[in-house]
Amino acid sequence: MFADTDLLPPDAILGLTKAFQDDTRESKIDLGVGVYRTVDGRTPVMQAVEKAQQLVINGETTKAYTPPEGAPGFAKAILESLLGADHSAVVSGRALAAQTPGGCGALRLAGELLTRTGARAITIGAPTWPNHKPLLNMSGMKIEMVPYYNQATCAVDFESFALELRKLGPKDVVLLHGCCHNPTGADLTNAQVDVVIEIALERGFLPMVDIAYHGFAKGLDEDAYIVRAMAERLPELLITYSCSKNFGLYRERTGAIIMVGADADRAVAMRSHVYNIARGMYSMPPAHGGAIVSEILRSEELADMWRTELAEMADNVRVNRRLLVESANKHGLGNRLAYIQEQYGMFSLLPMDEVEVAVMKSDFGIYMVGAGRINLCGITPANVDYLVQSLASVMQGKG
Ligand code: LMR
């Protein structure tokens, strides 16, 4: 059966972690996979998660199957945390959620749902998270990449992006990043989101918002602007949500798909297909992570603790952005890297090409994804100058 099966290369992001671990150089720096880390390189379990987990374990009386919407209370808690309990789409029942195995599970289900309902293609601004493509392609969706980020100006090229959106029609889907754009850190402004809503109303395409870093940009409410405004003003919307980063539940594979229909009946119909597709792929989501999230969000005390910890993590990433820019100023790269302080979330894209990224790895032991995506969490006061000096020597003579 498998005599001719070829050997695939390691995953572009996950494979980097293994390569970093195997590197014996003491000066090596891991700017790869999007996992939050403290200054001493740890990814601790959040205290709110630890406490909620204990309550979940203490209260657990069965390991019988969870229902298709996931752990009890999870779907409602996520809807209310993301959209708000008094959002019209939540109150009217137009917005429904179901727990998924991570944000990846949500993306794959969304792709399957769109393929099943006859969507023509999904338009994505370039560059995007490398795993968007396989997740959506493998569900049968055709992907069309359009310009989003201008590598020369290190900023969103909204004019070109909007121009492409104006060519789409009612059978089209547009994938948007909720906040903390991966890999660029360059988000749409609220005013640009409003323009996208106007174009969607005019052209009839369906926006699908992938939000994997809720709370890491400006705050939980501010980061939800795009989904709240779209759920309010558009007849239909899909949202894929990850609890990996903001709850630190990476390995528990906890996420959600949120379906907003034209009315409550349409939303129930959409959800019935999501359940049916999930049943054909993995039956039902794993319970543990969902139970933890639900426990946190229903307790005022735990929710407060979680919000404080999340705000601290987001602050620490901002501190690292500042560290990098200050060091760049010292080492003559100030005007090349100043934009990094204006961006959001764990990632920014350095103005490098794949060859330079390979040299950073081979000559300096500095690991970054693809064409220069860095996870700011890997920067520390101790390594930032070595990083910037290495960058300066690789980027020497450019621009
Ligand atoms: C990343 O972009 O590094 C993370 O979302 C982890 C992953 O699965 O790729």
Boltz pocket constraint, residues with backbone or C-beta under 6 A from the ligand:
constraints:
  - pocket:
      binder: B
      contacts: [[A, 13], [A, 14], [A, 32], [A, 33], [A, 34], [A, 35], [A, 129], [A, 131], [A, 182]]
      max_distance: 6.0
